[in-house]
Amino acid sequence: MTRQISRRSIVKAAGIGIGIGATTTVTATALATPAGAAGAPLAHPGLLHTRADLDRMAAKVQAGARPYAAGFAKLTANRHAQSGWRPNPQAVVYRGSGTPENYGILYNDIHAAYQNALRYHVSGEEVHADTAVAILNAWSGKLTRLEGSADRFLAAGLYGYQFANAAELVREHGEFDLGRAQELMRSVFHPLSDDFLTRHNGAVVTNYWPNWDLTAIACVLATGIFCDERAVVERAVEYFKHGDGMGSVKHAIPVVHEDGLGEWVEAGRDQGHALLGVGLMGTVCEMAWNQGVDLYGYDDSRFLKGAQYVAKWSLGGDVPYTANTRRKGAIGGWSGSETASDVAVVDPSMTRPIWAMIANHYTKRRGLAASYLTRAAAKAAPEGGGGDYGPNSGGFDQLGFGTLAFTRDRVEEAAGGATPTPTRSPSPGPGSGPSGGSRGAGGGRPQASASPAGGGDLAATGSGDGAGWAAAAGIGAVAGGLLLLRRRDRALRRGADE
């Protein structure tokens, strides 16, 4: 498939300065890179999707491979993925309070930009890239502030990481204003997220459940990658590992049991927020992985154990829970405490589009046993995106479409049949298993390195046993959609030849 960002112009963004340090400081937390902190250049595209990921999606859908075709059909059926979408940018966005409380306009437009950009990369239809660019340019040219209650921090985190991901997919488009999009990230979204990780809205550090921290971590990490600022990336990575708030990995998953399951602390709150937290932590891990930083495997794959726990619980299985009491209140103001003594009641039909990305990393890239993740991914497939899970904000917390975007081959298949050498996860921390290897959360011993391959592409390619997952969920290819894609591909080739 012949695909180009734009036939009209060469990359306009090449001449645009993108270093955060070159801009005016907008918060007390400096964004400039300290001397000697800069490392190797950051990879682009390099947020949730690498170039290899995008090429894999296009090739697999073109070939009619399962379950990619069903995942792409889910994308093309979404009203946000249509080229006729028109943006409605606002100068000030309010969430939680304010007049009007208009944040729904922002998240609908961001999801339309992301879905059109993703559709472009799969089909090669430039009209969708043009639509995504028009949406993003409109918002970067108008949005100046996020206001409201404490929920403004959620808006900054969620819509910040999502805006960056949509923009990353069109950063080479000739009409995309990269510099202005980066300025929007660092002056509107990032300051609130970074401030939340520092001050937690003036509250005691345990006042907010993990998903609050995780939205902020996702935004800070996405800002660092999108704006080519390694120091900001390192800030997010350090908080993930050692942050004081409940969203750092050892606070979100405070207890690991002998069976390999790690308690997700927010399971004591409710199912919806626990699923949100797992999805956000997976998003952070995936974006970091694509820059050569392994958070998936950190602390003996602690996130795997927590994700397995939530998957089993959400599927209706019994899981243990250790009573957790957290302090609440404002620093120097009111104070109190809250105790969660047991897991919340679950609805096995409740789902979010979070499982395919996580399950494919652990079972395909690393070859680990993760039966609950695999079952949850199969049950949720084909995953949709914003607009497929209801009209309210919770249905837009994840970008989604994981069946299309993250289904991949096993490592050994992608490597030509070689069996990976078992190895321990790098950077073990307190609570790691004994030396010589540890058992995975599904009870199996790791079969492949947890680290991104040095010097190579960080994403394995292909479908592997994803077809088995698809079969479990009753997924089939959509013949009409495949025929349309083949016709479009022939037309694109004819245009290229002319």
N, C-alpha and C positions, 0 to 999 in steps of 0.2 A: 504494500500500500504506500503510495507516495503522499507524504504529508509535509506541509510547510506551515510555519506560523503565519506568514502573510506573503502573498505574491506582490503586494503593492509597494513594500518598502523593506529595507534592511533594518536590522535591529536598531531602533531609535534609542533604546535604553543604554546602549554601549557608552554613550557619552555622558550619562547621568551619574553624578556622585552618589554612592550608596552607603558610605560609612556613617554610622550613627554619630561617631565622634565629631563629624564635620558640621553638626547642626547645633542650634541653640539648645542649651539645657533647659528642660521644662519641669523638672522635679528636683527635689533635693538629692535623689539618687542619681549619680552621674552615670551616663551610658558610654562614655568614651573608653576606648581600649587602653588599659594601663601598659606602660612600656614592657615589652617582652612577653605580653600575654597572647599576642596573635600567633596562631599556629598555621597549619595547612589551610588552604582555601576551603571554604564550605562548598558542598556539592549542590548543584542546581540542575533540574528540579530535585529538591531534597527535603521536603516536608513529609507528607504522608505517602507521596508517590515519587519514585525515581524514574529516570528515563527507561530503564529496563522494565519497570512495572507497566508504564504506559504502552510500550511496544508489545509487551506480552498480552495485555488486554486487547489491543487492536488485532494482533495476529490470531488469537484464540477465537475472538468473535467472528473474524473473517472466515475462519475455518469451520465455524459452527460447533465449536467444542463446548461440551457441557462441563460445568454449569455456567460458564461465562455468558453464553447466549441468553439464558434465562435472566441473568443479572443485568445484561444490557437492555433486554426488553423491559425490565422493571424501571430502568433509568429513562428510556425513551417514552414510557407511558406517563411519567410524572409531569404535571403541568409546569413545574419550575424549569424543566429541561427543554422548553420550547424556545425557538429563536425569536418568537414574537414578544418575549417578556420585555417590559419597559420599566426602568427603575423609577423610584420615587424618593430621591435623596432628601434628607432632613438636616438642618443645621445643628439641631440639638435633639438627642434621643433620650427619652426618659424611660426608666424601668423602676417599678415599685411605687413611685409617686411622681408628681409633676403634671403639667398640663400641656399637651395631652400625653398620656402614657402610650407612646408610639413605637416602642421597641420592636413590635411585630413587623413593622415595615422594613426595618433593618435586617432581621434574620430571614425574612422571605426573600429579599433581594440578594443577600449573600448566598443563600442556597441556590437561587436561580443562576448566579454567576458561576458557582462551583459546578453545578450539574451541566450547564452548557459547556463549560471548559472541558469537563471530563468527557462529555459526549463528542466534542470535537476531536479529542485525542484518540478516541476509539474509531470514529467513523471517517475522520478526515474532512468533515464538512466545515468549511471556514466560517459559514454564517453563525455557527454556534460560538466559535472563538470571538467573533466580532461582537456578539451579544454579551458575552462575559466581560469583555473589555469595556463596553459601553456602560454596563452596570457599575463596575469597579471604578472607572474614571469619574462617573457621576458622583459617587459617594466620596471619593478622595478629594473632589473639588468643592464639597459643601459641608461635610460633617466636621464640627469643631469641638463638641463636648458630649460626654455621657453624664446624665444627671439622674437623680432619683434617690430612693432609699438605699440601704446597704445593697440592695439588688443591683445597683449600678456596677458593683464589682463583678457580679455574675455576668452582666452584659459585656463588660470589658474583656473578661476572660474567654467566655464562649464565642462571642462574635469576633473577638480579636484573632484567636487562633484560626477560626473559620475563614475570615477575610484573607488572612495571609495564605492559607492553603489554596483558596480560589485564585488569588493573585499570582501565586507561584506557578500555576499551570499556564499562565499567559504572559509571564514576565518577558518573553522574547518577542511578543507580538509587536509589530511596528507601530501600532497606534496606542499601545498601553503606556500610561504615564507612570513608569516604575518609581521615579523619584518622589512623586506626589503620594503614591501608595505607601512607600516606606515612611514618609513624613507622617502620614495618618497613623500608621502603626506606632511610631515612637512618640507622637505627641498626644494621641487620644486614647488608644487602647493600652499600650504598655505602661504608662505612668500609673494608672489605677491598679493594674495587676501587680506591678512591682511594689507599690505602696501597700497593697493588701498583705503580701508576703512579709513585709517589714513591720507593719503596724496593726494588721488585722482589724482595721476600722476602729481602733482605740479600745478593743476588747481584750480580755485575757485570751491567751493563745489557743486554749481549748474550747472557746465559745462557739466556734464554727466547725461543723462537721467536715470530713475530708473533701467532699466535692467542691467546697469553696476554695480551698488551697489548690486543688487540682485544676480548676478552671484557670487560676492565675498562673500556675506553673506552665500549663499548655500555651498560654498567651505569651509569657516571657520567652519560652523556648522558641516558639514560632517567630517572634519578633527578631530574636538573635539570628536565626537561620535566614529569614527572608531579607533582613537588612545587613547580612554579612558581618555580624558582630559576634565574634567568638566569646568575648567576655560575658555577654548577655546569655549565650548558650550555657556557659559554665555556671553562671548564677542559677539557672533553672536546674541543671544537673545536680549541683551541690545541694539545693533545697530538697530535691527528690530524695537524696540519700540521707541527709542529716538535718533537714529543716525542723524547727520547733513545733510547727503546726500539725494538725491531724492529717494533712494530706501527704506528708512524707511517708515513704513506704513502710517504715517500721511502726509508725503510729496508725496508719490505715489498716495494717495487718499486724496487730500486736502480738498474736499468739499463733504459733505453728504446732500442730498436733502430730502425734507419732504416725498417724496414717497419711501424713503429707499434706493435709488440708490446712490452710491458713485462714484464721477468722478474719472476715472483713468487718471492721468495727461498726460500720454503718448498717450492717444487717440487723442491728438492734434498733434501728430507726424505722426504716420501711424498705420495701423491695425496690421501688422506683429510684430512690436516691442511691441505693447500693449498686444498682445496674449503671446509673449515671457515673458513679465513681470509678467502677471497673472500666467503663468505656473511655473515660478521660485518662486514666492511668495507662491504658493501652495506647491511646493516642500519643501521649508523651513518650512512651517507650519506642513506638514506631518512628516518630520524628527523630528521636535521638539515634536510633539504630541506623537510619539513613545518613547520618553524619559520622558513623563509625564509633558511636558511644553505646555500649550495651547496658541498658537499664533493665531490659527483660531478664537478664541473667544475674543481676545484682543481688548480693546476699543470698547465694544459693538458690536463685530463681524464686525469690520470695513472692513476686507478683504472680507467677504461675500458680503457686499454692493458694493465694487469695482468690484468683480468678476461678480456679477449680471449685473452691468452696462456694462461691456465689452461683456458679453454674449448677452445681449439685442441688443447692438449696432452692434455686429458682425452678428447677425441674421437678420439685416436690420431694426431694430427698431430705433425710434427717441430718442435721449438722449440729455440732456442739456450739455453745456460746458462753464465754466467760463474762460475768457481770462487769460492766464498765461504768465508772462514775467519772464524769468530767465537770470541771469547774466552768461556770458561766458568769457573764457579767462584764462590766466596763472597768478598765483600770482606774482606780481611784473613785469609782462610783458604786453602783449596785452590784451585788454578787449573789451567787447561788450555786446550785449544783443539780445535775440530772443523772440518773442512773438508768442504763439499759440493762435489763437482767436476762433477756432471752431474745432469740431471733424473732423477727416480726412474722406475721402471717403472710404467706405468699399466694399469688395467683399464677399457676403454671402457664396461663395463656399470655401473661404480660411479657413483653419483649422490647428490646431496643436493638438497633443494628450495630452490635458491638462484637459479636462472637467470631466472625470469620477471620478478622485480622489477627486476633489473639491466638485462636486455635491453629491457624496456618503457620504462625511463627514457631510455636512450640513443637507441633507435630511434623511440619514439613521442613522448615529451616534447620531445626535442631534434632528431629527424630525422637522426641520425648513422648512418653505415654501421657495422654491427657483426655481420658474417655469422657469426662463430663463436658469439657469444652467442645469436643467433637460432636457430642449429642446436641448440645445447645446450638452449635453452628448449623447443624443439619436441620434442626427444628425451625430455625429462624430463616432459612434460605428459601428463595433468593432474597437477600436483604435489600430493602429500599432505602430511601433517604428522607430528607425534609419534605413534608407533605404527604408521606405515606403512613405516618403514625399519629394522625390527628392534627387539628389546626392550632393547638396551643403550643406554648414555647417548649414544653418537654419533648414534643415530637421533632424539634429542630436542634436538640442539644448535640447530636452527632451528625457528621456529614453523610455517613452511611455508604451503601452500595458495596459492602465488603465482599459479597459473593463474586462480583465482577472484578473488584480491585485487588483482592488479596488471596484468591485461590492460587496455589502454586504447587510445583513439583516437590517431592521429597528431595532433600539435599543429595542423597546418593544417586537418585535418578538424574538430577540436573548435572551431576558431576560425571555422568557417563557410566553409572553402575557401581562406582567404587563405594565401599562401605566406610563411612567416616570412623575415625579413631575415637573411642570414648575419651572424654576429657572433662575435667571439673570446670564448673562455671568460674569465670574470672572475678576478681575483686570480692572474695568472700568476706562477709562481715560476721558480727556476733550472731550466733544461732545457726551457723553453717554446719553441715554434716561432718562426719569424721573424714580425715584425710584418706585419699584413695577413691573418692567419688561419693556421691550422695544419691539417694533415691528420689525420683521425681514425684510430683504431686499425684500422679496416677499410679504410683507404686513401681514404675519401671526405672531402670538405671539409664542415665543419659547416654545417648548414642552418638552425639555430635557436639561440636564446639558451640558454646553459647555466644561466642564472639563473632562479629562481622568478619568476613574473610578479608585478610589483609591484602591490599593492592588489587582486589577484584571487585566486581559488582556486589553490592550488599544484599541484593534480592535474588533469591532463586527464581526460576521461571517455570511455567508450565501448569499442568493440571493434576498429575499424579492421582492419588486416591480421592481427590475432590469429587470425582464422578460418583464414588461410593456415597459420599455425603449427600450429593444431589439426589441420588436414587432413594436414599432414606427419607428425603423430604418431598419426593415425588416431583422433582424438577425435570422438565424436558425442554429441548430447544424449540424456539418459535420459528417455524419454517418461513412464514411470510416476512418476518423481520430479517432473517438471514438472506432471503432472496433480494430484499431491498438493499441490504448492505453490499451484496455482490454487484448489483447493478450500479450502485454509487461508486464502487471501487473501479469498475470498468470505465465509468464516465471520468473519474479522476485521472485514470491512466491515459485516456484519450486526450484529456486536456493537457497533461504533462507532455505528451508526445507532440502536440501541436505547438 
